[in-house]
């Protein structure tokens, strides 16, 4: 039981270090301005700090967004949830083969600052990333 408590404490600490919720008053003005300019009707923005960048979660025009902005106010990526059926067929086949009987927790489409689109599926505690043709790109721990 003691070992389980230690493992839980370490895991929780890592999660808190990598993504920390922060209040809007603690967000640099450049970051807030970028989000407001790009999404003027964004409501109830929830902020987190992630690897030195700022992640804003909100709804705009009925769509749930997550955007990543650096401290200079540059929009790094935009993520929106999508159905697994909108993924390229090859990526769905990859997930079914590599993770049989595993539940897909979340699926999203990510557009980076250069306009490059990728698809992400959260499966078995990992983010599995594909290009627009369905080619596997990488797998990362959540």
VMD Tcl script that builds the backbone (N, CA, C; Angstrom):
set m [mol new atoms 426]
animate dup $m
set s [atomselect $m all]
$s set {name element resname resid chain x y z} {
  {N N UNK 1 A 0.828 -1.190 0.000}
  {CA C UNK 1 A 0.000 0.000 0.000}
  {C C UNK 1 A 0.870 1.251 0.000}
  {N N UNK 2 A 1.981 1.179 0.739}
  {CA C UNK 2 A 2.883 2.324 0.811}
  {C C UNK 2 A 3.477 2.630 -0.565}
  {N N UNK 3 A 3.855 1.568 -1.315}
  {CA C UNK 3 A 4.410 1.754 -2.647}
  {C C UNK 3 A 3.385 2.388 -3.584}
  {N N UNK 4 A 2.137 1.970 -3.463}
  {CA C UNK 4 A 1.086 2.528 -4.290}
  {C C UNK 4 A 0.908 4.019 -4.025}
  {N N UNK 5 A 0.977 4.417 -2.775}
  {CA C UNK 5 A 0.862 5.827 -2.407}
  {C C UNK 5 A 2.016 6.632 -2.997}
  {N N UNK 6 A 3.210 6.106 -2.962}
  {CA C UNK 6 A 4.385 6.786 -3.506}
  {C C UNK 6 A 4.253 6.939 -5.013}
  {N N UNK 7 A 3.845 5.872 -5.707}
  {CA C UNK 7 A 3.673 5.926 -7.153}
  {C C UNK 7 A 2.605 6.960 -7.514}
  {N N UNK 8 A 1.502 6.964 -6.792}
  {CA C UNK 8 A 0.428 7.929 -7.054}
  {C C UNK 8 A 0.926 9.357 -6.854}
  {N N UNK 9 A 1.663 9.604 -5.797}
  {CA C UNK 9 A 2.182 10.940 -5.498}
  {C C UNK 9 A 3.120 11.416 -6.605}
  {N N UNK 10 A 3.999 10.554 -7.047}
  {CA C UNK 10 A 4.947 10.908 -8.115}
  {C C UNK 10 A 4.187 11.199 -9.409}
  {N N UNK 11 A 3.233 10.353 -9.758}
  {CA C UNK 11 A 2.451 10.551 -10.981}
  {C C UNK 11 A 1.683 11.865 -10.928}
  {N N UNK 12 A 1.038 12.133 -9.808}
  {CA C UNK 12 A 0.275 13.379 -9.658}
  {C C UNK 12 A 1.192 14.587 -9.769}
  {N N UNK 13 A 2.378 14.503 -9.217}
  {CA C UNK 13 A 3.329 15.613 -9.291}
  {C C UNK 13 A 3.754 15.889 -10.725}
  {N N UNK 14 A 4.002 14.844 -11.479}
  {CA C UNK 14 A 4.407 15.002 -12.877}
  {C C UNK 14 A 3.294 15.665 -13.672}
  {N N UNK 15 A 2.069 15.226 -13.475}
  {CA C UNK 15 A 0.932 15.816 -14.178}
  {C C UNK 15 A 0.805 17.295 -13.823}
  {N N UNK 16 A 0.939 17.631 -12.563}
  {CA C UNK 16 A 0.817 19.019 -12.139}
  {C C UNK 16 A 1.934 19.891 -12.691}
  {N N UNK 17 A 3.113 19.343 -12.829}
  {CA C UNK 17 A 4.238 20.100 -13.372}
  {C C UNK 17 A 4.021 20.378 -14.855}
  {N N UNK 18 A 3.534 19.387 -15.604}
  {CA C UNK 18 A 3.378 19.532 -17.044}
  {C C UNK 18 A 2.192 20.382 -17.460}
  {N N UNK 19 A 1.126 20.379 -16.706}
  {CA C UNK 19 A -0.053 21.181 -17.051}
  {C C UNK 19 A -0.651 21.742 -15.772}
  {N N UNK 20 A -0.485 23.030 -15.560}
  {CA C UNK 20 A -0.977 23.671 -14.351}
  {C C UNK 20 A -2.054 24.681 -14.708}
  {N N UNK 21 A -3.210 24.541 -14.040}
  {CA C UNK 21 A -4.272 25.526 -14.240}
  {C C UNK 21 A -3.823 26.837 -13.629}
  {N N UNK 22 A -4.072 27.917 -14.352}
  {CA C UNK 22 A -3.709 29.234 -13.848}
  {C C UNK 22 A -4.852 30.202 -14.114}
  {N N UNK 23 A -4.876 31.271 -13.377}
  {CA C UNK 23 A -5.939 32.252 -13.513}
  {C C UNK 23 A -5.610 33.240 -14.630}
  {N N UNK 24 A -6.655 33.826 -15.192}
  {CA C UNK 24 A -6.492 34.742 -16.312}
  {C C UNK 24 A -5.587 35.926 -15.961}
  {N N UNK 25 A -5.655 36.393 -14.738}
  {CA C UNK 25 A -4.831 37.533 -14.339}
  {C C UNK 25 A -3.337 37.214 -14.404}
  {N N UNK 26 A -2.995 35.921 -14.418}
  {CA C UNK 26 A -1.596 35.497 -14.477}
  {C C UNK 26 A -1.119 35.208 -15.900}
  {N N UNK 27 A -1.977 35.445 -16.881}
  {CA C UNK 27 A -1.635 35.201 -18.287}
  {C C UNK 27 A -1.087 36.496 -18.890}
  {N N UNK 28 A 0.060 36.446 -19.567}
  {CA C UNK 28 A 0.610 37.651 -20.195}
  {C C UNK 28 A -0.394 38.300 -21.158}
  {N N UNK 29 A -0.382 39.606 -21.218}
  {CA C UNK 29 A -1.311 40.362 -22.060}
  {C C UNK 29 A -1.205 39.950 -23.530}
  {N N UNK 30 A 0.002 39.689 -24.021}
  {CA C UNK 30 A 0.179 39.265 -25.417}
  {C C UNK 30 A -0.551 37.958 -25.714}
  {N N UNK 31 A -0.526 37.060 -24.760}
  {CA C UNK 31 A -1.178 35.761 -24.917}
  {C C UNK 31 A -2.690 35.946 -24.956}
  {N N UNK 32 A -3.215 36.710 -24.002}
  {CA C UNK 32 A -4.656 36.965 -23.965}
  {C C UNK 32 A -5.125 37.686 -25.229}
  {N N UNK 33 A -4.341 38.659 -25.677}
  {CA C UNK 33 A -4.704 39.427 -26.868}
  {C C UNK 33 A -4.776 38.528 -28.100}
  {N N UNK 34 A -3.845 37.583 -28.230}
  {CA C UNK 34 A -3.835 36.671 -29.378}
  {C C UNK 34 A -5.111 35.829 -29.397}
  {N N UNK 35 A -5.486 35.286 -28.258}
  {CA C UNK 35 A -6.679 34.446 -28.201}
  {C C UNK 35 A -7.922 35.280 -28.506}
  {N N UNK 36 A -8.012 36.475 -27.925}
  {CA C UNK 36 A -9.177 37.328 -28.163}
  {C C UNK 36 A -9.260 37.798 -29.614}
  {N N UNK 37 A -8.113 38.048 -30.247}
  {CA C UNK 37 A -8.113 38.476 -31.646}
  {C C UNK 37 A -8.553 37.329 -32.558}
  {N N UNK 38 A -8.033 36.153 -32.303}
  {CA C UNK 38 A -8.333 34.990 -33.135}
  {C C UNK 38 A -9.759 34.472 -32.903}
  {N N UNK 39 A -10.224 34.563 -31.640}
  {CA C UNK 39 A -11.534 34.030 -31.256}
  {C C UNK 39 A -12.280 35.074 -30.423}
  {N N UNK 40 A -12.794 36.131 -31.051}
  {CA C UNK 40 A -13.394 37.236 -30.304}
  {C C UNK 40 A -14.618 36.855 -29.471}
  {N N UNK 41 A -15.302 35.774 -29.832}
  {CA C UNK 41 A -16.477 35.387 -29.054}
  {C C UNK 41 A -16.201 34.234 -28.085}
  {N N UNK 42 A -14.929 33.978 -27.786}
  {CA C UNK 42 A -14.565 32.919 -26.835}
  {C C UNK 42 A -15.137 33.247 -25.459}
  {N N UNK 43 A -15.737 32.256 -24.843}
  {CA C UNK 43 A -16.363 32.431 -23.528}
  {C C UNK 43 A -15.746 31.482 -22.515}
  {N N UNK 44 A -15.696 31.933 -21.265}
  {CA C UNK 44 A -15.238 31.091 -20.147}
  {C C UNK 44 A -13.916 30.377 -20.447}
  {N N UNK 45 A -12.910 31.132 -20.764}
  {CA C UNK 45 A -11.609 30.557 -21.107}
  {C C UNK 45 A -10.967 29.964 -19.859}
  {N N UNK 46 A -10.550 28.715 -19.979}
  {CA C UNK 46 A -9.827 28.018 -18.915}
  {C C UNK 46 A -8.363 27.952 -19.342}
  {N N UNK 47 A -7.485 28.431 -18.487}
  {CA C UNK 47 A -6.060 28.513 -18.831}
  {C C UNK 47 A -5.261 27.457 -18.094}
  {N N UNK 48 A -4.266 26.927 -18.790}
  {CA C UNK 48 A -3.279 26.021 -18.192}
  {C C UNK 48 A -1.917 26.399 -18.744}
  {N N UNK 49 A -0.907 26.139 -17.961}
  {CA C UNK 49 A 0.465 26.327 -18.444}
  {C C UNK 49 A 0.997 24.947 -18.786}
  {N N UNK 50 A 1.521 24.814 -19.996}
  {CA C UNK 50 A 1.978 23.515 -20.472}
  {C C UNK 50 A 3.343 23.652 -21.139}
  {N N UNK 51 A 4.353 23.105 -20.504}
  {CA C UNK 51 A 5.714 23.135 -21.052}
  {C C UNK 51 A 6.154 24.549 -21.433}
  {N N UNK 52 A 5.853 25.533 -20.589}
  {CA C UNK 52 A 6.270 26.907 -20.824}
  {C C UNK 52 A 5.351 27.709 -21.731}
  {N N UNK 53 A 4.330 27.060 -22.286}
  {CA C UNK 53 A 3.357 27.740 -23.141}
  {C C UNK 53 A 2.026 27.827 -22.411}
  {N N UNK 54 A 1.077 28.513 -23.023}
  {CA C UNK 54 A -0.232 28.709 -22.406}
  {C C UNK 54 A -1.295 28.026 -23.251}
  {N N UNK 55 A -2.097 27.203 -22.609}
  {CA C UNK 55 A -3.177 26.514 -23.296}
  {C C UNK 55 A -4.500 27.111 -22.837}
  {N N UNK 56 A -5.302 27.518 -23.796}
  {CA C UNK 56 A -6.619 28.083 -23.510}
  {C C UNK 56 A -7.679 27.115 -24.013}
  {N N UNK 57 A -8.595 26.755 -23.141}
  {CA C UNK 57 A -9.716 25.899 -23.514}
  {C C UNK 57 A -10.997 26.719 -23.433}
  {N N UNK 58 A -11.819 26.666 -24.479}
  {CA C UNK 58 A -13.028 27.488 -24.519}
  {C C UNK 58 A -13.946 27.015 -25.638}
  {N N UNK 59 A -15.134 27.632 -25.698}
  {CA C UNK 59 A -16.050 27.400 -26.806}
  {C C UNK 59 A -16.191 28.678 -27.613}
  {N N UNK 60 A -16.270 28.516 -28.929}
  {CA C UNK 60 A -16.470 29.630 -29.839}
  {C C UNK 60 A -17.359 29.144 -30.973}
  {N N UNK 61 A -18.464 29.825 -31.184}
  {CA C UNK 61 A -19.410 29.463 -32.249}
  {C C UNK 61 A -19.837 27.999 -32.148}
  {N N UNK 62 A -20.016 27.534 -30.915}
  {CA C UNK 62 A -20.487 26.176 -30.681}
  {C C UNK 62 A -19.436 25.090 -30.812}
  {N N UNK 63 A -18.193 25.471 -31.040}
  {CA C UNK 63 A -17.104 24.499 -31.191}
  {C C UNK 63 A -16.182 24.603 -29.976}
  {N N UNK 64 A -15.798 23.456 -29.445}
  {CA C UNK 64 A -14.881 23.416 -28.306}
  {C C UNK 64 A -13.444 23.479 -28.840}
  {N N UNK 65 A -12.698 24.474 -28.375}
  {CA C UNK 65 A -11.317 24.670 -28.831}
  {C C UNK 65 A -10.329 24.496 -27.687}
  {N N UNK 66 A -9.142 24.106 -28.072}
  {CA C UNK 66 A -7.982 24.161 -27.197}
  {C C UNK 66 A -6.872 24.758 -28.053}
  {N N UNK 67 A -6.337 25.904 -27.630}
  {CA C UNK 67 A -5.276 26.535 -28.410}
  {C C UNK 67 A -4.034 26.678 -27.545}
  {N N UNK 68 A -2.899 26.550 -28.175}
  {CA C UNK 68 A -1.619 26.668 -27.491}
  {C C UNK 68 A -0.914 27.918 -28.004}
  {N N UNK 69 A -0.529 28.793 -27.076}
  {CA C UNK 69 A 0.086 30.072 -27.416}
  {C C UNK 69 A 1.369 30.208 -26.604}
  {N N UNK 70 A 2.455 30.676 -27.248}
  {CA C UNK 70 A 3.686 30.886 -26.479}
  {C C UNK 70 A 3.642 32.250 -25.783}
  {N N UNK 71 A 4.620 32.530 -24.958}
  {CA C UNK 71 A 4.613 33.761 -24.155}
  {C C UNK 71 A 4.762 35.030 -24.992}
  {N N UNK 72 A 5.167 34.907 -26.269}
  {CA C UNK 72 A 5.249 36.063 -27.169}
  {C C UNK 72 A 3.931 36.339 -27.872}
  {N N UNK 73 A 2.934 35.484 -27.635}
  {CA C UNK 73 A 1.642 35.674 -28.267}
  {C C UNK 73 A 1.493 34.978 -29.602}
  {N N UNK 74 A 2.401 34.072 -29.943}
  {CA C UNK 74 A 2.310 33.329 -31.197}
  {C C UNK 74 A 1.426 32.103 -30.995}
  {N N UNK 75 A 0.429 31.956 -31.853}
  {CA C UNK 75 A -0.455 30.800 -31.809}
  {C C UNK 75 A 0.299 29.598 -32.367}
  {N N UNK 76 A 0.529 28.592 -31.534}
  {CA C UNK 76 A 1.316 27.423 -31.934}
  {C C UNK 76 A 0.462 26.325 -32.548}
  {N N UNK 77 A -0.725 26.096 -31.960}
  {CA C UNK 77 A -1.617 25.087 -32.515}
  {C C UNK 77 A -3.045 25.294 -32.031}
  {N N UNK 78 A -3.965 24.795 -32.841}
  {CA C UNK 78 A -5.383 24.832 -32.532}
  {C C UNK 78 A -5.901 23.400 -32.606}
  {N N UNK 79 A -6.629 22.990 -31.581}
  {CA C UNK 79 A -7.146 21.629 -31.509}
  {C C UNK 79 A -8.659 21.668 -31.327}
  {N N UNK 80 A -9.354 20.870 -32.143}
  {CA C UNK 80 A -10.804 20.739 -31.985}
  {C C UNK 80 A -11.163 19.255 -31.962}
  {N N UNK 81 A -12.146 18.897 -31.162}
  {CA C UNK 81 A -12.570 17.492 -31.144}
  {C C UNK 81 A -13.276 17.128 -32.448}
  {N N UNK 82 A -13.032 15.928 -32.918}
  {CA C UNK 82 A -13.702 15.401 -34.101}
  {C C UNK 82 A -14.048 13.939 -33.840}
  {N N UNK 83 A -14.995 13.424 -34.592}
  {CA C UNK 83 A -15.365 12.009 -34.470}
  {C C UNK 83 A -14.286 11.147 -35.117}
  {N N UNK 84 A -14.106 9.954 -34.584}
  {CA C UNK 84 A -13.122 9.025 -35.150}
  {C C UNK 84 A -13.451 8.733 -36.613}
  {N N UNK 85 A -14.707 8.841 -36.999}
  {CA C UNK 85 A -15.091 8.594 -38.394}
  {C C UNK 85 A -14.519 9.633 -39.350}
  {N N UNK 86 A -14.079 10.781 -38.827}
  {CA C UNK 86 A -13.473 11.790 -39.704}
  {C C UNK 86 A -11.974 11.558 -39.898}
  {N N UNK 87 A -11.415 10.584 -39.172}
  {CA C UNK 87 A -10.012 10.225 -39.350}
  {C C UNK 87 A -9.841 9.505 -40.692}
  {N N UNK 88 A -8.669 9.607 -41.287}
  {CA C UNK 88 A -8.400 8.811 -42.490}
  {C C UNK 88 A -8.509 7.313 -42.166}
  {N N UNK 89 A -9.014 6.525 -43.108}
  {CA C UNK 89 A -9.266 5.094 -42.888}
  {C C UNK 89 A -8.026 4.352 -42.389}
  {N N UNK 90 A -6.872 4.699 -42.933}
  {CA C UNK 90 A -5.631 4.015 -42.555}
  {C C UNK 90 A -5.320 4.200 -41.067}
  {N N UNK 91 A -5.617 5.368 -40.520}
  {CA C UNK 91 A -5.336 5.616 -39.103}
  {C C UNK 91 A -6.279 4.820 -38.215}
  {N N UNK 92 A -7.548 4.716 -38.615}
  {CA C UNK 92 A -8.500 3.914 -37.835}
  {C C UNK 92 A -8.069 2.453 -37.816}
  {N N UNK 93 A -7.627 1.937 -38.966}
  {CA C UNK 93 A -7.162 0.550 -39.050}
  {C C UNK 93 A -5.941 0.337 -38.152}
  {N N UNK 94 A -5.035 1.310 -38.120}
  {CA C UNK 94 A -3.840 1.231 -37.272}
  {C C UNK 94 A -4.237 1.118 -35.800}
  {N N UNK 95 A -5.163 1.964 -35.375}
  {CA C UNK 95 A -5.597 1.958 -33.964}
  {C C UNK 95 A -6.242 0.620 -33.604}
  {N N UNK 96 A -7.124 0.127 -34.466}
  {CA C UNK 96 A -7.794 -1.141 -34.192}
  {C C UNK 96 A -6.805 -2.306 -34.110}
  {N N UNK 97 A -5.772 -2.254 -34.949}
  {CA C UNK 97 A -4.782 -3.335 -34.955}
  {C C UNK 97 A -3.835 -3.235 -33.752}
  {N N UNK 98 A -3.327 -2.034 -33.477}
  {CA C UNK 98 A -2.333 -1.880 -32.404}
  {C C UNK 98 A -2.964 -1.894 -31.007}
  {N N UNK 99 A -4.201 -1.433 -30.905}
  {CA C UNK 99 A -4.882 -1.346 -29.601}
  {C C UNK 99 A -6.211 -2.093 -29.639}
  {N N UNK 100 A -6.174 -3.410 -29.873}
  {CA C UNK 100 A -7.445 -4.140 -29.937}
  {C C UNK 100 A -8.162 -4.077 -28.579}
  {N N UNK 101 A -9.456 -3.903 -28.633}
  {CA C UNK 101 A -10.311 -3.866 -27.439}
  {C C UNK 101 A -9.997 -2.720 -26.488}
  {N N UNK 102 A -9.283 -1.693 -26.951}
  {CA C UNK 102 A -9.005 -0.525 -26.119}
  {C C UNK 102 A -9.979 0.590 -26.479}
  {N N UNK 103 A -10.426 1.303 -25.471}
  {CA C UNK 103 A -11.360 2.396 -25.701}
  {C C UNK 103 A -10.596 3.643 -26.161}
  {N N UNK 104 A -11.122 4.290 -27.170}
  {CA C UNK 104 A -10.564 5.560 -27.626}
  {C C UNK 104 A -11.224 6.638 -26.773}
  {N N UNK 105 A -10.415 7.326 -25.968}
  {CA C UNK 105 A -10.953 8.306 -25.024}
  {C C UNK 105 A -11.327 9.617 -25.705}
  {N N UNK 106 A -10.453 10.145 -26.541}
  {CA C UNK 106 A -10.683 11.414 -27.239}
  {C C UNK 106 A -10.074 11.350 -28.626}
  {N N UNK 107 A -10.675 12.090 -29.531}
  {CA C UNK 107 A -10.113 12.231 -30.876}
  {C C UNK 107 A -10.196 13.700 -31.273}
  {N N UNK 108 A -9.160 14.172 -31.930}
  {CA C UNK 108 A -9.143 15.586 -32.306}
  {C C UNK 108 A -8.332 15.819 -33.576}
  {N N UNK 109 A -8.598 16.995 -34.158}
  {CA C UNK 109 A -7.822 17.464 -35.309}
  {C C UNK 109 A -7.006 18.654 -34.840}
  {N N UNK 110 A -5.715 18.621 -35.119}
  {CA C UNK 110 A -4.798 19.662 -34.668}
  {C C UNK 110 A -4.225 20.365 -35.895}
  {N N UNK 111 A -4.258 21.696 -35.852}
  {CA C UNK 111 A -3.653 22.495 -36.916}
  {C C UNK 111 A -2.543 23.322 -36.286}
  {N N UNK 112 A -1.311 23.169 -36.793}
  {CA C UNK 112 A -0.198 23.922 -36.208}
  {C C UNK 112 A -0.101 25.307 -36.849}
  {N N UNK 113 A 0.876 26.075 -36.414}
  {CA C UNK 113 A 1.021 27.466 -36.855}
  {C C UNK 113 A 1.312 27.603 -38.355}
  {N N UNK 114 A 1.779 26.530 -38.984}
  {CA C UNK 114 A 2.059 26.559 -40.424}
  {C C UNK 114 A 0.897 26.018 -41.248}
  {N N UNK 115 A -0.195 25.659 -40.564}
  {CA C UNK 115 A -1.356 25.129 -41.267}
  {C C UNK 115 A -1.330 23.630 -41.478}
  {N N UNK 116 A -0.339 22.947 -40.914}
  {CA C UNK 116 A -0.239 21.498 -41.057}
  {C C UNK 116 A -1.254 20.838 -40.124}
  {N N UNK 117 A -2.059 19.950 -40.696}
  {CA C UNK 117 A -3.105 19.266 -39.941}
  {C C UNK 117 A -2.647 17.861 -39.580}
  {N N UNK 118 A -2.889 17.479 -38.328}
  {CA C UNK 118 A -2.668 16.114 -37.869}
  {C C UNK 118 A -3.903 15.674 -37.090}
  {N N UNK 119 A -4.020 14.374 -36.914}
  {CA C UNK 119 A -5.116 13.797 -36.132}
  {C C UNK 119 A -4.521 13.115 -34.912}
  {N N UNK 120 A -5.237 13.244 -33.791}
  {CA C UNK 120 A -4.749 12.676 -32.536}
  {C C UNK 120 A -5.857 11.847 -31.901}
  {N N UNK 121 A -5.505 10.646 -31.489}
  {CA C UNK 121 A -6.430 9.786 -30.764}
  {C C UNK 121 A -5.785 9.435 -29.428}
  {N N UNK 122 A -6.543 9.600 -28.362}
  {CA C UNK 122 A -6.042 9.213 -27.040}
  {C C UNK 122 A -6.526 7.794 -26.767}
  {N N UNK 123 A -5.562 6.875 -26.709}
  {CA C UNK 123 A -5.860 5.465 -26.524}
  {C C UNK 123 A -4.909 4.898 -25.482}
  {N N UNK 124 A -5.469 4.242 -24.486}
  {CA C UNK 124 A -4.640 3.541 -23.503}
  {C C UNK 124 A -3.610 4.465 -22.844}
  {N N UNK 125 A -4.012 5.714 -22.556}
  {CA C UNK 125 A -3.123 6.661 -21.886}
  {C C UNK 125 A -2.047 7.267 -22.773}
  {N N UNK 126 A -2.185 7.080 -24.082}
  {CA C UNK 126 A -1.196 7.618 -25.021}
  {C C UNK 126 A -1.898 8.434 -26.089}
  {N N UNK 127 A -1.212 9.442 -26.603}
  {CA C UNK 127 A -1.694 10.199 -27.747}
  {C C UNK 127 A -1.046 9.607 -28.987}
  {N N UNK 128 A -1.870 9.148 -29.913}
  {CA C UNK 128 A -1.388 8.539 -31.150}
  {C C UNK 128 A -1.681 9.542 -32.264}
  {N N UNK 129 A -0.619 9.963 -32.979}
  {CA C UNK 129 A -0.712 11.049 -33.955}
  {C C UNK 129 A -0.544 10.510 -35.381}
  {N N UNK 130 A -1.408 11.047 -36.287}
  {CA C UNK 130 A -1.402 10.649 -37.699}
  {C C UNK 130 A -1.410 11.881 -38.594}
  {N N UNK 131 A -0.894 11.722 -39.817}
  {CA C UNK 131 A -1.003 12.814 -40.789}
  {C C UNK 131 A -2.354 12.724 -41.487}
  {N N UNK 132 A -2.612 13.614 -42.435}
  {CA C UNK 132 A -3.920 13.668 -43.098}
  {C C UNK 132 A -4.182 12.478 -44.024}
  {N N UNK 133 A -3.143 11.703 -44.328}
  {CA C UNK 133 A -3.329 10.506 -45.142}
  {C C UNK 133 A -3.520 9.265 -44.275}
  {N N UNK 134 A -3.397 9.451 -42.954}
  {CA C UNK 134 A -3.578 8.328 -42.039}
  {C C UNK 134 A -2.287 7.628 -41.671}
  {N N UNK 135 A -1.154 8.178 -42.085}
  {CA C UNK 135 A 0.137 7.588 -41.735}
  {C C UNK 135 A 0.457 7.870 -40.280}
  {N N UNK 136 A 0.901 6.833 -39.568}
  {CA C UNK 136 A 1.309 6.981 -38.180}
  {C C UNK 136 A 2.542 7.881 -38.098}
  {N N UNK 137 A 2.492 8.892 -37.224}
  {CA C UNK 137 A 3.625 9.793 -37.046}
  {C C UNK 137 A 4.362 9.527 -35.752}
  {N N UNK 138 A 3.605 9.482 -34.633}
  {CA C UNK 138 A 4.264 9.239 -33.351}
  {C C UNK 138 A 3.237 8.906 -32.287}
  {N N UNK 139 A 3.764 8.463 -31.158}
  {CA C UNK 139 A 2.948 8.135 -30.002}
  {C C UNK 139 A 3.606 8.794 -28.795}
  {N N UNK 140 A 2.823 9.503 -28.015}
  {CA C UNK 140 A 3.373 10.164 -26.841}
  {C C UNK 140 A 2.546 9.814 -25.608}
  {N N UNK 141 A 3.181 9.854 -24.473}
  {CA C UNK 141 A 2.477 9.653 -23.200}
  {C C UNK 141 A 1.641 10.875 -22.925}
  {N N UNK 142 A 0.459 10.649 -22.393}
  {CA C UNK 142 A -0.444 11.748 -22.017}
  {C C UNK 142 A 0.154 12.662 -21.004}
}
mol reanalyze $m
mol bondsrecalc $m
mol representation Tube
mol addrep $m
